[in-house]
Amino acid sequence: MVSAQPRLLNPYLYLLSFAGGFNVMLLEMCGFRVLGTAFGSSIYVTGVLLALVMIALSVGYYLGGRFSQRFGTLEFLLGLLAGAAVYVAVVHLLLVEPLLDACYQLRASFDDVTLQHVVPVSLATLVLFGPPMVALSHVSPYLIKLLSASDAGQGAGRTAGNLMAVSNVGSIAGTTLPSFLLLPVLGVRTTLGIFLASLGLVVALGLVLGRRRVLAAAAATAAVAMAVGGPAAAHLLEKQDAALVFAGESLYGTVRVLRAQEDGGDERLEYMPSRDYVHSTVYPKAPLKDQFTTAYVNVGLARDSRRYLVLGTALGGAVAAILAADPQAEVTGVEIDPLVVDLSLQLVPALQSPRVKMVVRDARLFLREDTSTYDYIVVDIFAGEQIPTHCITQEFFALAHARLAEDGVMQMNTNLWDYQVLSGLEQPEPFVGVRHLHSALLHAGFASLFQSDFFGNGHLYAFKRPTELAGLREQLSRRALDTSADPHLRASWAVAALSLVTVPDARREVRPFTDAWVPDHQLHLKGYIDRYLASLLRAKESAGWKSQVEGASPDDLRMISVRHYAAAAASFSPSEPGFKSYLDKKGNDFCHELLNWAARQQEDIHVPVARYVHTPVLERCAQLPATEVPAGGAAPRLRRYAEAATLVDSNQGAQALPLLVALLGDGHVAGQ
């Protein structure tokens, strides 16, 4: 196809160079959004996408150089680009959802948490982006050959330089337009439609220049059909969920809101910022019912705080819970995603209160600019796989500390928990991110820290003034016994009184997270139980295991749990599914040993239970027949607590309240 007029061919080849650079970056920018909805936007996802795209481009450059010598026609190159457009139309628009589902489910095939995060996203990246990137990267070597042949007077070096400059301008446009206009305004599907249209029309123009007018007309028609029909077809193929209230894209990714009606008649909303992760649950007409969210604010409500700041409001569950318990409270809510703010105002009536001020801003930026003082700050900005590392450092916490009143408290849903079930023989010790966070808080000026891992998410409470656990538990217990308060809130107070533990001041010696040091590659590996189990499995082979663990006192609750967690790793796998299988098969043995331990105890058992017995284990123990529970010591109390924990964990706080009140009222709750 050398029959094109040289006068028009050369400008067209430079246009093709621009289009190649533009579409490579446009497709890659879409990749961050597409992969982020399935796997989060962790450093692993970013690294995998960038690395594999670069590998695909390298392969394409190499093959392009070879093919340009064997099949050195513009027509062959245009055929490759047309094939890339068809591939994107079929795979990205029609098959992407089942493909991402299959890759996501693949995570369960790996015990190693790093492989869980890397292999599925790598496979998805290769299938989605490998073939089109290889095809697009043929453009530069082909164009260098074609232009060098038609413009021999310039020299190969000058020709290559000109082409690279034009291609790079296209890459700049392909980066900025999707970032600031196409993806925020139009979304992924329409942006991919623009990819198809631009690539198809450039191919059609090349066929016109080559006097292949019939093929050109077909290519142009196909480009328009794919650009318009592809996104429409993808929408029609999308799974329709009767519970779906909203589904769309925002500046920060996919947003889905689902509605469910519970047996008791309560409406429940679930906010999902990714494929299967429920970020938060809201009961619009009973905001205190969601125990997980009420735990964010229960300490502030127990202390009669009046001025609240909620960083990361999502659908507004914490804001609504505050106003449901204290209509006179003043709440400032900060959320980075304007679409989520709009949805929360539409779906949660409490946020329409004149006592609520909603601000669209990054949490750290807000703290830098704000001059107000608050009695209680909630930090809930860690979403699933995503941890904004600039909001986990000593410098960030110093900003929050400055905004607190002198007796203020900051609560965090850290998504970083500390199982504490270690034998002391682990070499090397597992990385425990929350301990570095503790250190950052202490170095930022907070005087006392308390943590509850009841929900497995590291609910942390940082006090500006020195505070003792005994006084805090007494305050929470007193409010839980107040019959005038909402029963769901009373249950939350009771659970906090029974599950909070003191974070030792020695954590100050751990290296704190700072702006200069945050190992985010470690933070995004969220399977902390996997790390513990793997460490315990290695420790089980050490020389001291038999004497220090198997030979430990039967009153050492930590070692009881250590033995069973290590047995789970050895019998099944060092993973969360392996531990669940262990509880299903051998959970009764674990529970019998726990209850026998409790039968020998006469004092408060709740601090050691909070440290070393986790809610899934308690839920298993609640299933034991009453006839298998020892009658002596604290065994009946442990069984009642297990039953209450099971109810609270399923948002049945009001039903759990009689059990919790009995536990608080028998005089066996003390601070340690």
Secondary structure as UniProt FT lines:
FT   HELIX           6..39
FT   HELIX           43..70
FT   HELIX           74..87
FT   HELIX           88..92
FT   TURN            93..94
FT   HELIX           96..105
FT   HELIX           106..109
FT   HELIX           113..136
FT   TURN            137..138
FT   HELIX           139..150
FT   TURN            152..154
FT   HELIX           156..177
FT   HELIX           178..186
FT   HELIX           187..209
FT   TURN            210..211
FT   HELIX           213..237
FT   TURN            242..243
FT   STRAND          244..250
FT   TURN            251..252
FT   STRAND          253..261
FT   TURN            263..264
FT   STRAND          267..272
FT   STRAND          280..282
FT   TURN            284..285
FT   HELIX           287..289
FT   HELIX           291..302
FT   TURN            303..304
FT   STRAND          307..311
FT   TURN            314..316
FT   HELIX           317..325
FT   TURN            327..328
FT   STRAND          330..335
FT   HELIX           338..347
FT   HELIX           349..352
FT   TURN            354..355
FT   STRAND          356..360
FT   HELIX           363..369
FT   STRAND          374..379
FT   TURN            384..385
FT   HELIX           389..391
FT   HELIX           394..403
FT   STRAND          404..413
FT   HELIX           433..443
FT   TURN            444..445
FT   STRAND          448..452
FT   TURN            454..455
FT   STRAND          459..463
FT   HELIX           469..480
FT   TURN            483..484
FT   HELIX           487..499
FT   STRAND          501..502
FT   HELIX           505..509
FT   TURN            515..516
FT   HELIX           520..523
FT   HELIX           528..539
FT   TURN            540..541
FT   TURN            543..544
FT   HELIX           546..550
FT   TURN            554..555
FT   HELIX           557..571
FT   HELIX           576..599
FT   HELIX           606..612
FT   HELIX           615..621
FT   TURN            622..623
FT   HELIX           626..628
FT   TURN            633..634
FT   HELIX           635..649
FT   TURN            650..651
FT   HELIX           653..665
FT   TURN            666..667
//
